[in-house]
């Protein structure tokens, strides 16, 4: 019984180390969301942190700020969706596809 518990503890410790490494890789990974044919680009990391927003000057129309707001929102949503997908894929590799709520 002691041996199995020890083995289980080692496996849990390895998974925790693998998850920490995966989370660091996600912080270093970048994904992008685009809108307006590339006129608005949002860069996020795999931890769903927005890193940069680029807006091409020619798309800025003071008479239609709402269109620009919509494009920025669309690009942000796309970037965050890509970040979440990347995170889910990386964490599934670590957990072997087990559903482990609250770990990431």
GIFEN-V799346 format. One record per residue. PSI is psi in whole degrees, 0 to 359 (999 if undefined). Layout:
psi=(PSI & PSI)
This chain:
psi=(317 & 320 & 315 & 319 & 319 & 316 & 317 & 318 & 319 & 319 & 318 & 320 & 319 & 317 & 321 & 317 & 317 & 321 & 319 & 319 & 318 & 320 & 322 & 318 & 322 & 321 & 330 & 345 & 150 & 141 & 164 & 144 & 140 & 154 & 164 & 39 & 30 & 0 & 335 & 124 & 134 & 128 & 132 & 164 & 175 & 351 & 15 & 33 & 129 & 126 & 325 & 151 & 127 & 128 & 120 & 131 & 325 & 346 & 346 & 114 & 107 & 338 & 348 & 61 & 327 & 321 & 316 & 317 & 317 & 319 & 319 & 315 & 317 & 318 & 321 & 314 & 318 & 317 & 316 & 324 & 317 & 321 & 318 & 321 & 317 & 316 & 313 & 319 & 316 & 318 & 327 & 325 & 319 & 317 & 358 & 25 & 0 & 141 & 112 & 78 & 145 & 354 & 340 & 999)
